[in-house]
Amino acid sequence: MSAVTVRGLRRAFGSHVVLERLDLTIADSEFVALVGRSGGGKTTLLRTLAGLDPVTEGSIEVPALRSVVFQEPRLLPWRRVWQNVSLGLPRSRRRDEATRALAEVGLADHAQAWPLTLSGGEAQRVALARALVREPELLLLDEPFGALDALTRIHMHHLVRQLHERHRPAVLLVTHDVDEALELADRVIVLRDGRLDEQVETRELFDDRRDPRFEQARARLLGLLGVADTSAADTSAADTSAAESQPVGGQ
């Protein structure tokens, strides 16, 4: 079964065509990452699936239950954390559902806190709890980790994987980070010139970055994005430098 079906989607801003007759299918519970250059239409596609941008040409089929997590948490500073999580829920369920969702993201003890007292990672976890509390069939992630430091981002990756396994929504992640896409997604798609260009299947392939298939897929995606993969060259240079530093004749 498909959670998302897009056919012939076209979107232009004046003479600038962002999406050109784009087709996309996302299966139920599938985690798809979308990568591409800045301004290439990734966020436009996500906003269209979220219902925030209109469909002017083409067609889309998406679940009624959808949630979005943006790069910024977009919390209401005048409402406490649990109130931010429970926005839009029936009054009788708000507190209990918010408490449960906050516990899932490790913030049960922050329910009464004000958003301005949270760190960046904590605020983004609140945004994730707010998205998942409604048990969406489709979760849309628009570069949600882009503003986080490296260590916090690693923690968020682990959390998102756990939550996806627990709730099983279909997921579309928009990201500029190829490594992030490979680590999180079942399938990574490249958006280029308004169309979905190529894809890399990653399901059950990469347990960690030491798997040689990870580097192969990484190099392929970077090549499709027009970015040189310097990791192999850096490794070769480091090996050469180490060899040159060794004493001649084993002395």
NUFIMI-681403 format. One record per residue (C-alpha): residue in three letters; residue number from 1; y, z, x. Coordinates in Angstrom, 1 decimal, padded with zeros to 4 digits. Layout:
<rs>
r type=ALA seq=NUM Y=Y Z=Z X=X
...
</rs>
This chain:
<rs>
r type=MET seq=1 Y=000.0 Z=000.0 X=000.0
r type=SER seq=2 Y=003.5 Z=-000.8 X=001.1
r type=ALA seq=3 Y=006.4 Z=001.8 X=000.9
r type=VAL seq=4 Y=009.0 Z=-000.9 X=001.9
r type=THR seq=5 Y=009.0 Z=-004.6 X=001.2
r type=VAL seq=6 Y=012.0 Z=-006.7 X=002.3
r type=ARG seq=7 Y=012.1 Z=-010.4 X=001.7
r type=GLY seq=8 Y=014.8 Z=-012.9 X=002.8
r type=LEU seq=9 Y=017.5 Z=-010.2 X=003.3
r type=ARG seq=10 Y=020.8 Z=-011.7 X=004.4
r type=ARG seq=11 Y=024.0 Z=-009.8 X=005.1
r type=ALA seq=12 Y=027.2 Z=-011.2 X=006.5
r type=PHE seq=13 Y=030.7 Z=-009.7 X=007.1
r type=GLY seq=14 Y=033.0 Z=-012.7 X=006.8
r type=SER seq=15 Y=031.7 Z=-015.3 X=009.2
r type=HIS seq=16 Y=029.6 Z=-012.8 X=011.2
r type=VAL seq=17 Y=026.0 Z=-012.9 X=010.1
r type=VAL seq=18 Y=024.3 Z=-009.5 X=010.7
r type=LEU seq=19 Y=020.9 Z=-010.0 X=009.0
r type=GLU seq=20 Y=019.5 Z=-013.5 X=008.6
r type=ARG seq=21 Y=016.7 Z=-014.0 X=006.1
r type=LEU seq=22 Y=014.9 Z=-010.8 X=007.3
r type=ASP seq=23 Y=011.4 Z=-009.9 X=006.2
r type=LEU seq=24 Y=009.9 Z=-006.4 X=006.7
r type=THR seq=25 Y=007.0 Z=-004.4 X=005.4
r type=ILE seq=26 Y=006.4 Z=-000.7 X=006.1
r type=ALA seq=27 Y=003.1 Z=000.8 X=004.9
r type=ASP seq=28 Y=002.7 Z=004.1 X=003.2
r type=SER seq=29 Y=003.0 Z=006.9 X=005.8
r type=GLU seq=30 Y=003.7 Z=004.4 X=008.6
r type=PHE seq=31 Y=006.2 Z=005.4 X=011.3
r type=VAL seq=32 Y=008.3 Z=002.3 X=012.4
r type=ALA seq=33 Y=011.0 Z=002.3 X=015.0
r type=LEU seq=34 Y=013.7 Z=-000.4 X=015.1
r type=VAL seq=35 Y=015.4 Z=-001.2 X=018.4
r type=GLY seq=36 Y=018.0 Z=-003.7 X=019.3
r type=ARG seq=37 Y=021.4 Z=-004.2 X=020.8
r type=SER seq=38 Y=024.5 Z=-002.5 X=019.5
r type=GLY seq=39 Y=026.0 Z=-004.3 X=016.5
r type=GLY seq=40 Y=022.7 Z=-006.1 X=015.9
r type=GLY seq=41 Y=022.3 Z=-005.0 X=012.3
r type=LYS seq=42 Y=019.9 Z=-002.0 X=012.7
r type=THR seq=43 Y=022.1 Z=000.5 X=010.8
r type=THR seq=44 Y=023.1 Z=-002.2 X=008.2
r type=LEU seq=45 Y=019.4 Z=-002.6 X=007.4
r type=LEU seq=46 Y=018.9 Z=001.2 X=007.2
r type=ARG seq=47 Y=021.9 Z=001.6 X=004.9
r type=THR seq=48 Y=020.6 Z=-001.1 X=002.7
r type=LEU seq=49 Y=017.2 Z=000.5 X=002.4
r type=ALA seq=50 Y=019.0 Z=003.8 X=001.6
r type=GLY seq=51 Y=021.0 Z=002.2 X=-001.2
r type=LEU seq=52 Y=024.3 Z=002.8 X=000.6
r type=ASP seq=53 Y=024.9 Z=-001.0 X=001.2
r type=PRO seq=54 Y=024.4 Z=-003.6 X=-001.5
r type=VAL seq=55 Y=021.8 Z=-006.3 X=-001.5
r type=THR seq=56 Y=023.7 Z=-009.5 X=-001.8
r type=GLU seq=57 Y=021.0 Z=-012.0 X=-000.8
r type=GLY seq=58 Y=017.3 Z=-011.4 X=-000.7
r type=SER seq=59 Y=015.3 Z=-008.6 X=-002.2
r type=ILE seq=60 Y=014.0 Z=-005.1 X=-001.3
r type=GLU seq=61 Y=011.5 Z=-002.8 X=-002.8
r type=VAL seq=62 Y=011.7 Z=000.9 X=-001.8
r type=PRO seq=63 Y=010.6 Z=004.2 X=-003.2
r type=ALA seq=64 Y=012.9 Z=006.1 X=-005.5
r type=LEU seq=65 Y=012.5 Z=009.2 X=-003.3
r type=ARG seq=66 Y=014.4 Z=008.5 X=-000.1
r type=SER seq=67 Y=016.2 Z=010.6 X=002.4
r type=VAL seq=68 Y=018.5 Z=009.8 X=005.3
r type=VAL seq=69 Y=019.2 Z=011.7 X=008.5
r type=PHE seq=70 Y=022.2 Z=010.4 X=010.4
r type=GLN seq=71 Y=023.3 Z=010.8 X=014.0
r type=GLU seq=72 Y=025.7 Z=013.6 X=012.9
r type=PRO seq=73 Y=024.2 Z=016.4 X=010.8
r type=ARG seq=74 Y=027.0 Z=016.1 X=008.1
r type=LEU seq=75 Y=026.7 Z=019.6 X=006.9
r type=LEU seq=76 Y=029.2 Z=021.1 X=004.6
r type=PRO seq=77 Y=031.0 Z=023.8 X=006.6
r type=TRP seq=78 Y=032.0 Z=025.8 X=003.5
r type=ARG seq=79 Y=028.4 Z=026.3 X=002.4
r type=ARG seq=80 Y=025.7 Z=028.4 X=004.1
r type=VAL seq=81 Y=022.7 Z=026.8 X=005.8
r type=TRP seq=82 Y=020.3 Z=027.3 X=002.9
r type=GLN seq=83 Y=022.9 Z=026.0 X=000.5
r type=ASN seq=84 Y=023.2 Z=022.8 X=002.6
r type=VAL seq=85 Y=019.5 Z=022.3 X=002.6
r type=SER seq=86 Y=019.2 Z=022.8 X=-001.2
r type=LEU seq=87 Y=022.0 Z=020.4 X=-002.2
r type=GLY seq=88 Y=021.0 Z=018.5 X=-005.4
r type=LEU seq=89 Y=017.9 Z=020.6 X=-006.1
r type=PRO seq=90 Y=017.4 Z=022.2 X=-009.5
r type=ARG seq=91 Y=019.1 Z=025.6 X=-009.5
r type=SER seq=92 Y=015.8 Z=027.5 X=-010.2
r type=ARG seq=93 Y=014.2 Z=026.1 X=-007.1
r type=ARG seq=94 Y=017.1 Z=026.0 X=-004.6
r type=ARG seq=95 Y=016.6 Z=029.2 X=-002.7
r type=ASP seq=96 Y=012.8 Z=029.1 X=-002.5
r type=GLU seq=97 Y=012.6 Z=025.5 X=-001.5
r type=ALA seq=98 Y=015.4 Z=025.8 X=001.1
r type=THR seq=99 Y=013.7 Z=028.9 X=002.6
r type=ARG seq=100 Y=010.4 Z=027.0 X=002.9
r type=ALA seq=101 Y=012.1 Z=023.9 X=004.5
r type=LEU seq=102 Y=014.0 Z=026.0 X=007.0
r type=ALA seq=103 Y=010.8 Z=027.8 X=008.0
r type=GLU seq=104 Y=009.2 Z=024.4 X=008.7
r type=VAL seq=105 Y=011.9 Z=023.5 X=011.2
r type=GLY seq=106 Y=012.0 Z=027.0 X=012.8
r type=LEU seq=107 Y=015.3 Z=028.2 X=011.2
r type=ALA seq=108 Y=014.2 Z=030.7 X=008.6
r type=ASP seq=109 Y=016.4 Z=033.4 X=010.2
r type=HIS seq=110 Y=019.4 Z=031.1 X=010.0
r type=ALA seq=111 Y=019.4 Z=030.7 X=006.2
r type=GLN seq=112 Y=022.6 Z=032.8 X=005.7
r type=ALA seq=113 Y=024.4 Z=031.3 X=008.8
r type=TRP seq=114 Y=027.5 Z=029.1 X=008.5
r type=PRO seq=115 Y=027.1 Z=025.6 X=009.9
r type=LEU seq=116 Y=029.8 Z=026.0 X=012.5
r type=THR seq=117 Y=027.8 Z=028.8 X=014.2
r type=LEU seq=118 Y=024.9 Z=026.4 X=014.9
r type=SER seq=119 Y=024.1 Z=024.5 X=018.1
r type=GLY seq=120 Y=023.8 Z=020.8 X=017.9
r type=GLY seq=121 Y=020.0 Z=020.9 X=017.8
r type=GLU seq=122 Y=020.0 Z=023.6 X=015.1
r type=ALA seq=123 Y=022.4 Z=021.6 X=013.0
r type=GLN seq=124 Y=020.2 Z=018.5 X=013.2
r type=ARG seq=125 Y=017.1 Z=020.6 X=012.3
r type=VAL seq=126 Y=019.0 Z=021.7 X=009.2
r type=ALA seq=127 Y=019.7 Z=018.1 X=008.4
r type=LEU seq=128 Y=016.0 Z=017.3 X=008.8
r type=ALA seq=129 Y=015.1 Z=020.2 X=006.5
r type=ARG seq=130 Y=017.6 Z=018.9 X=003.9
r type=ALA seq=131 Y=016.0 Z=015.5 X=004.1
r type=LEU seq=132 Y=012.4 Z=016.7 X=003.8
r type=VAL seq=133 Y=012.9 Z=019.4 X=001.2
r type=ARG seq=134 Y=012.8 Z=016.7 X=-001.5
r type=GLU seq=135 Y=009.4 Z=015.4 X=-000.2
r type=PRO seq=136 Y=010.7 Z=011.8 X=000.2
r type=GLU seq=137 Y=008.3 Z=008.9 X=000.3
r type=LEU seq=138 Y=010.7 Z=007.1 X=002.7
r type=LEU seq=139 Y=012.5 Z=008.9 X=005.5
r type=LEU seq=140 Y=015.3 Z=006.9 X=007.2
r type=LEU seq=141 Y=016.5 Z=008.2 X=010.6
r type=ASP seq=142 Y=019.7 Z=006.7 X=012.0
r type=GLU seq=143 Y=019.7 Z=007.6 X=015.7
r type=PRO seq=144 Y=019.4 Z=011.3 X=014.8
r type=PHE seq=145 Y=018.8 Z=012.5 X=018.4
r type=GLY seq=146 Y=021.5 Z=010.4 X=020.1
r type=ALA seq=147 Y=024.0 Z=013.2 X=020.5
r type=LEU seq=148 Y=021.5 Z=015.8 X=021.7
r type=ASP seq=149 Y=020.9 Z=016.9 X=025.3
r type=ALA seq=150 Y=017.6 Z=015.8 X=026.9
r type=LEU seq=151 Y=015.7 Z=019.1 X=026.5
r type=THR seq=152 Y=016.8 Z=019.5 X=022.8
r type=ARG seq=153 Y=015.8 Z=015.9 X=022.2
r type=ILE seq=154 Y=012.2 Z=016.5 X=023.5
r type=HIS seq=155 Y=011.9 Z=019.5 X=021.2
r type=MET seq=156 Y=013.1 Z=017.4 X=018.2
r type=HIS seq=157 Y=010.6 Z=014.7 X=019.0
r type=HIS seq=158 Y=007.8 Z=017.2 X=018.8
r type=LEU seq=159 Y=009.2 Z=018.6 X=015.6
r type=VAL seq=160 Y=009.5 Z=015.2 X=013.9
r type=ARG seq=161 Y=005.9 Z=014.3 X=014.9
r type=GLN seq=162 Y=004.6 Z=017.6 X=013.4
r type=LEU seq=163 Y=006.7 Z=017.1 X=010.2
r type=HIS seq=164 Y=005.6 Z=013.5 X=009.8
r type=GLU seq=165 Y=001.9 Z=014.5 X=010.1
r type=ARG seq=166 Y=002.4 Z=017.3 X=007.5
r type=HIS seq=167 Y=004.5 Z=015.4 X=004.9
r type=ARG seq=168 Y=003.3 Z=011.8 X=005.6
r type=PRO seq=169 Y=006.4 Z=009.8 X=004.4
r type=ALA seq=170 Y=007.0 Z=006.3 X=005.6
r type=VAL seq=171 Y=009.6 Z=006.4 X=008.3
r type=LEU seq=172 Y=012.1 Z=004.0 X=009.7
r type=LEU seq=173 Y=013.8 Z=005.2 X=012.9
r type=VAL seq=174 Y=016.8 Z=003.3 X=014.3
r type=THR seq=175 Y=017.2 Z=004.0 X=018.0
r type=HIS seq=176 Y=018.6 Z=002.6 X=021.2
r type=ASP seq=177 Y=016.0 Z=004.6 X=023.2
r type=VAL seq=178 Y=012.9 Z=002.5 X=024.0
r type=ASP seq=179 Y=011.0 Z=005.5 X=025.3
r type=GLU seq=180 Y=011.8 Z=007.5 X=022.2
r type=ALA seq=181 Y=010.6 Z=004.6 X=020.0
r type=LEU seq=182 Y=007.3 Z=004.3 X=021.9
r type=GLU seq=183 Y=006.6 Z=008.1 X=021.8
r type=LEU seq=184 Y=007.3 Z=008.5 X=018.1
r type=ALA seq=185 Y=006.4 Z=005.3 X=016.2
r type=ASP seq=186 Y=003.2 Z=003.6 X=015.1
r type=ARG seq=187 Y=005.0 Z=000.3 X=015.6
r type=VAL seq=188 Y=008.2 Z=-000.7 X=017.4
r type=ILE seq=189 Y=010.1 Z=-003.8 X=016.2
r type=VAL seq=190 Y=012.9 Z=-005.6 X=018.0
r type=LEU seq=191 Y=015.8 Z=-006.8 X=015.9
r type=ARG seq=192 Y=017.5 Z=-009.8 X=017.5
r type=ASP seq=193 Y=019.9 Z=-012.4 X=016.1
r type=GLY seq=194 Y=019.6 Z=-010.9 X=012.7
r type=ARG seq=195 Y=015.8 Z=-011.3 X=012.5
r type=LEU seq=196 Y=012.8 Z=-009.1 X=013.4
r type=ASP seq=197 Y=011.9 Z=-010.8 X=016.7
r type=GLU seq=198 Y=008.7 Z=-009.2 X=018.1
r type=GLN seq=199 Y=006.8 Z=-006.0 X=017.7
r type=VAL seq=200 Y=004.6 Z=-003.6 X=019.7
r type=GLU seq=201 Y=001.8 Z=-001.7 X=018.1
r type=THR seq=202 Y=001.7 Z=001.8 X=019.5
r type=ARG seq=203 Y=-000.5 Z=003.7 X=017.1
r type=GLU seq=204 Y=-003.0 Z=005.9 X=019.0
r type=LEU seq=205 Y=-002.2 Z=004.2 X=022.3
r type=PHE seq=206 Y=000.1 Z=006.6 X=024.1
r type=ASP seq=207 Y=-000.7 Z=010.3 X=024.6
r type=ASP seq=208 Y=001.8 Z=010.5 X=027.4
r type=ARG seq=209 Y=003.9 Z=008.4 X=029.7
r type=ARG seq=210 Y=001.2 Z=008.4 X=032.4
r type=ASP seq=211 Y=-000.8 Z=005.9 X=030.3
r type=PRO seq=212 Y=-000.3 Z=002.5 X=032.0
r type=ARG seq=213 Y=000.0 Z=000.9 X=028.6
r type=PHE seq=214 Y=003.1 Z=002.9 X=028.0
r type=GLU seq=215 Y=004.8 Z=001.3 X=031.0
r type=GLN seq=216 Y=003.6 Z=-002.2 X=030.0
r type=ALA seq=217 Y=004.9 Z=-001.8 X=026.5
r type=ARG seq=218 Y=008.2 Z=-000.3 X=027.8
r type=ALA seq=219 Y=008.7 Z=-003.3 X=030.2
r type=ARG seq=220 Y=008.0 Z=-005.7 X=027.4
r type=LEU seq=221 Y=010.5 Z=-004.1 X=025.0
r type=LEU seq=222 Y=013.2 Z=-003.9 X=027.7
r type=GLY seq=223 Y=012.6 Z=-007.5 X=028.5
r type=LEU seq=224 Y=013.0 Z=-008.5 X=024.9
r type=LEU seq=225 Y=016.3 Z=-006.5 X=024.8
r type=GLY seq=226 Y=017.5 Z=-008.3 X=027.9
r type=VAL seq=227 Y=017.4 Z=-005.2 X=030.1
r type=ALA seq=228 Y=015.7 Z=-005.2 X=033.5
r type=ASP seq=229 Y=013.0 Z=-002.5 X=033.9
r type=THR seq=230 Y=013.9 Z=-001.0 X=037.3
r type=SER seq=231 Y=011.3 Z=001.8 X=037.2
r type=ALA seq=232 Y=008.7 Z=-000.3 X=039.0
r type=ALA seq=233 Y=011.2 Z=-001.3 X=041.7
r type=ASP seq=234 Y=012.4 Z=002.2 X=042.1
r type=THR seq=235 Y=008.8 Z=003.4 X=042.6
r type=SER seq=236 Y=008.1 Z=000.6 X=045.1
r type=ALA seq=237 Y=011.2 Z=001.5 X=047.1
r type=ALA seq=238 Y=010.3 Z=005.2 X=047.1
r type=ASP seq=239 Y=006.8 Z=004.4 X=048.3
r type=THR seq=240 Y=008.2 Z=002.2 X=051.1
r type=SER seq=241 Y=010.6 Z=004.9 X=052.1
r type=ALA seq=242 Y=007.8 Z=007.5 X=052.3
r type=ALA seq=243 Y=005.6 Z=005.2 X=054.3
r type=GLU seq=244 Y=008.4 Z=004.5 X=056.8
r type=SER seq=245 Y=009.0 Z=008.2 X=057.3
r type=GLN seq=246 Y=005.3 Z=008.8 X=058.4
r type=PRO seq=247 Y=004.7 Z=009.2 X=062.2
r type=VAL seq=248 Y=003.2 Z=006.1 X=063.9
r type=GLY seq=249 Y=-000.4 Z=006.5 X=065.0
r type=GLY seq=250 Y=-001.0 Z=009.6 X=062.9
r type=GLN seq=251 Y=000.8 Z=011.9 X=065.3
</rs>
